[in-house]
Amino acid sequence: MPDPALLKPDSIRLLPLATPLAVTQIIGWGTTFWLPPMLAGPLARELAMPTEAIFGGVTVMLLVGAAVAPRFGRLVDAYGARWPMVAGSLFLALALLAIAHAQGTTTYLLGWMLIGLGMPLVLTQAPAAAIAQMAGPKARQAIGLLMLLGGLSSSVFWPLGTWLEPTLGWRGMCLVFAALNLAVCAPVHAIFVAPLTREEDRPARHVAGTAPAPALAPERRRAAFVLMAGTFSLTGFISWGLPLQLVELLRMSGHPLAFAVFVGSLMGPAQVASRLAEMIFGRAVGILTVGLIATGLMPFAMLLPVLGPASAPAAVAFVLAFGLSAGAMTVVRNVAPLALFGKETYATMSGRLNLPLNVAFAMSPMVFAFLMRQAGPNATLLFAFGTALVALGIMAMLQRRFGRDALA
């Protein structure tokens, strides 16, 4: 197999480029973010751990990841993604080994701290940077394909966990997950992630005066960064917190439990559909225009169950519109920094963006759970509607000021 870094732009085939990293994304997300639902019952029974602590592991992961993401982003830009991603897989393997031997809340959360250290190196940030470094002018489509395939993690690992936990116990399941990161992900990253070529090296390594110019002037870069951080944090705040309440929200709105579960399950396919549509058609309209459309769908979606609280069509339209919006925004969050800042500083700028984003993501499940418990579904949806409107306003400013600069 030829080194992807040596391929000419017109010879790059996206599926062979993205598939190995998509496999490691499925394993990485499946063995971390989707782990608490698999552990909730066993940990509560065996270690008497409260549910808040079990799911709090994800909050710890996000906060630690936010703290280290900027520094790790600079590392990936300076030296390439290959060895940082190998190191990230080793972090995840060590973390899952620690969780497998946890004796209580403290040791369990220490494992999640290690996952947080590995998160920027193997979960979306570094893989997207690796794709950007390897795919050249096709980076946007390659990142979209990576997001599309990587979105299958819950579909793979929830059934796998359902089979492994009764068979091996929760500790054995975590050991299997650690082995997957060590024996599958680390070698895949070492083999399939290309090193930086001299042309892709950091500007500091070029002869003076020959470094690639950034896509935007410094003052415009700062403005673009602030606007992206604002709109991405707000939309992500909704799309990370509200889905956890979908079934209960629909049930409290007057729908039968079986119907609520069925409609809630439509969000995943809607997200996949929007990512596929963006990958196929999105380049014709520009990534910030896609972001504006996706952000505009979100407040519309939030109002539907309020206007028709017991309406089955309104419930279905709500979940589908929300899923389409959230799925497309996942791609926009990963492609827009590439379009505006260029691939030379992509990982660095993505790492800086992940600081406010991860803090927002970490807070959102607790905020939405509190609102649902204290104020009910309509107040929760109206809060999400107001948040989405603010995000839409910021996104409109971003698109108006920088739409012509977004080249991806």
N, C-alpha and C positions, 0 to 999 in steps of 0.2 A: 504493500500500500504506500503510495507516495506521501511524503510529508505535506500536510495541508498548507504549511507556511510557504511551500515552494510552488504551489499551484498558481497558474495564471488566473486572473479574475473570471474570464469567460469559461474556464474549465472547472470551476468549483461546482460540485454537486452537493446540494444542501443536505439531502437525507443521510448519506454516509458521514457527513461532517457532524450533524447534530445528533444522530442516533446514539453514539456511545455516551455522550454527555447527558442525553435524555434518560438513558438507563441509570446513570449515577444520580440524576436528579430524582427519579422515581424512588430509588433506594434511600437517598439522603432525606428527602421529605417524609417518606413513608416510615422510616425508623426514628424520626424525631418529632416533627410537628403532629403527626397522626398517632403517636405512641400513647399519650395520656388516656384516650378513650379505651384503648386495649388494656391499660393497667388499672383503670379506676376500680373495677370490682375486686380483683385480686389484692391490690394494695390496701383497700379498705378492710377486707376480711383478714388478711394476714398480719399487716402492720398497723391496723387501726388508723390509717392516715386519712385526714379529712379530704373531701373532694376538692376544696379550694387549694390545698397544698399540691395535690396530684396535678391539677390543671395549671397551677401556678408555675410549674416547670417551664411552660411555654413563655410565660412572662419573664422569667429569669433569663431564658435563652435570648429573647428579643432585646432586653436591656443590656446584657453583656455584649451581644452582637452589635448593638448601636454604639457602644463605647469603643470597640476595637475596629469597626468597619472603616473609618477614614484612614487609619494607619495601614491596615491590610490592603486597602485599595491602592495606596501609593506603592506598596510592595509589588502588587501585581503589575502596575504600570511600569515599574522600574525593571523587573526581572522576568516578566511573563507570568502566565497563570499555571504552568505545569507543576512546578514543585510546591508552590503554595496550596494547590488543590490536593496534591498527594498528602501534604501535611494536614490539611483539613479533614481528609478521610481518616487519618490516624487519630486525630482529635475525637471524631465521632465514635470510632471504635473504642477508644479508651473511655469515653464518656458512658457508652452503653455497657461496658464492662463494669464501671463503677455503679451504675444503676442496678445492674444484675445482682450486685452484692450489697445493695442498700439495706440498712437495718432500721431506718426511720426517715423522718422528714429531712433532717440535716444532710445526711449522706445522699439522699435522693436528689436534693436540690444542688448539691455539689456536682453531681453528674450533669445536671442541666447547665451549670456554669461552664463546664467543659464543652458542651454542645454549643453554647453561645460563642465560645472562642473559635470553634470550627465553622460556625454559620456563615460568616462573610467569605470564607475560603471555598466552600463547596455548595452552598444553597443560594442559587440565582446570581449573586453579585459577581463572583469570580467566573462561574461558567459563562455568563453573558459576556464578560470581558474577553474570555478565551475565544468565544465565537466571533466577537468583533475583531479580534486580532487575526483570526484565521480566514474569515469569510470575505474580507475586503468589501467591495461595493454591494455584496449580497448580505451584509451583516443584518440588516433589518429583517429580511425574510428568514434568515437562519435563527435569529433570536426568537421570532414568532413561532417557528417550528419547534424550537427547544421548549418554549412555554406551553405549546400545544401538547407535545408528547409528555412533558413533565407533569402535566395536570392529571395524569392517570394514577398518581401515587396512592391516593386513597382507595381507588378501585382495585388496586393490586394488594395493598397491605392490610386493609381491613379484613378481607376474607382470609388472607394468609395468617394474620394474628388470631382470627377466630379459630383456625385450625391448630396453630402452634401452641397457644396458651393451654388449652385442655390436654394437649399431648405431652408437652415438655414442661409445663408450668411457666409462670411469668418470668422467672429468672432464666430458664432455658431459652425462652423466646428472645429475651434481650441479648443473650450470648449469641444466638443465631444472627440477630440483627448486627451485632458487633462484627461477627465474622464476615457478613456481606460487605460492610464498609471496608474491612481490612483486605479481604481476598478478592473482591470484585472491583470496588470503586477505586481504591488506591492504584492497582495496576492499570485500570482503564485510563485514569488521569495521566499516569506516567507514559503510557504508550500513545494515546490518541490526542493529547493536548500538545500542540506544536510549540517549540520554543520561539521566542521572538527572533525574527530575522534582523539583520542590521538596519534595514529600512524601517522596522517597526520598533526599534529600540527607543529608549527614553531620549528626549531632546538633549539632556545633559551629556549624552554620549556622542552626540554629533559634533562635527567641527563647527566652531563658532560661526553663526550666520546661516547655517544650513538647516536648522531645526524647523519642522513643520509649524506653520503659524496656526494658532487656535482659531476655531470657527468664529468666535466672537471677540471683540475688544474686551479688556478686563472689566470696565464698568458695566458693559452690557451682560457679561457673564454673571456678574453678581446679581443683576436684576433678574436674569433668567433663572438663576439658582433659587432666589427667594420665592419667585412665583411658582416654580415647580415644587419646591418644598411645601408651600402652602396648599396648593390644590391636590397634590399627591397624598399629603398627610391626611387631609380631610376626607377624600374619597376612600382612602385605605382604612381610615378609622371606622367608616361605615361598613366596608366590605369585609373587615376582619371581625367585627363585633356582632353585627346584626344577624349573619347567617346562623350563629350558634343559638339564636332565639327564634328562628323561623317557625319551627313546628309549634312551639308554645304560643307564639304570636298568632298564628292562624287558628289554633285551637281556641284561644281566648277571644278571637273575633267571631266565634260562632260556628266553626267548621268541625266536623267529626275528626277524631284523632287519625283514623286511617286515611282520610282525605288530606289532612294536614301533612302527614308523613309523605304521601305520594307527591303532593305539590312541592313540598320542600326539596324532594329528591330531584326535581327538574332543574334546580339551579346549576348543578354540575354540568349536565349536557348543554345548558345555555351558555355557560362560560367557555366550554370547548368550542361551541359553534361560533361564538364571536371571535375567538382567537384564530380559528380557521379562516373566517371571513376576512379578518384583518390581514392575515398572511397572504391571501390570494388577491384581494381587491384593494387593500389599504394604501399601497404605495401610490396609487393614482391620485389620492387626495391629500397626502402629507400626514405625518404622524400627529401633529398638533391638531389638525382638523379631526382626525379620528378621536383624539382625546376630548375635543369639544363636543362631538356627537355623543360619546360615551358618558361624559359628565352630565350632559343635558338629559340623558335617559334616567339618571338616578333620581332627581327630585320628582320627576313624573311618576316613577315606579312607587316612591314612598307615599304618594297621595292616593293611589288606587284603593288600597284596603280601607283607608279612612272614608273615602266617598262611598264605597260599597262594602261595608264590613262583613256581611254574610253572603256576598256574591261569589259564587264559584268562579265565573269568568274573570272577575276582578282579582281574585287570589292567584289564579294561573298567570294572568298578565303581569301582576306585580312580581312574581318570582322570576318569570322569563325576562322581563325588562331589567330587573336587578341583576340577574345572572349575566345577561349580555353586556351590561355596563361594567360590572366588576371584572369580567373576563377580558374585555378589551383594554381596560385600564391597567391590567397586569402587564400587557405588552407595551402600552404607552409609557409606563413607569420605567421600563427597561430600555426602550428605544430612544426616547426623547433626549436623555443625556448624551447618547451617542450622536444624535443629529445635531445638537447645539454645541457640544464641547469637543467633538472629535474623538477618535479611538485612542489617540496618544495619551489623553488624560481621562479616559472613560471610567476606568476602575476607581481612580481617585475621586472623581466627582460623584460617582454612584455611591461610594463609601460615605462621602460627606452627606449626601441626601439620605442615606439610610439611618443617620443619627436621629433626625426628627421623625422620620417615618416609623422606625422601630419603636420609639417611645409612644407614638400615637397608636400603633398596632398593639402594644403591650397593655395600654390603658383601656382600649375599646371593649373587650369582653366584660370587664368589671363594670364599666359605665352602663352598657346596655342591659346587663343582668340586673343592676340596681334600678334602672328606669322601668324595666318590665315588672319587677317586684313591687316597686313603690307607686308607679303611676299608671301602669297598664299599657296595652298595645297602642292605642291611639296616640297617647302622649309620646311614646317611644318613636312612633313613625313620624310625628310632627317634629320632634327633635332631629331625627335623621333628615327630614325634608329641609329644615332650616340649614343644617350643616351642609347638605348637598347643594343648596342654593348658593351659599358662600363659595363653595368649591367651584361651582359653575362660573361665578363672577370672576374668580381668579384665573380659571382656565381660559375664559374669554380674553382677558388681558394678556395672558401668555401667548395665545394664538395670534392676537392682533399685532403684538409687538415683535414676535419672533417667528411667525409662520413662514415667512420667506427665507429665514435663516436655517430652518430645519431641513437638512439635506438628505436624511436617511430615508 
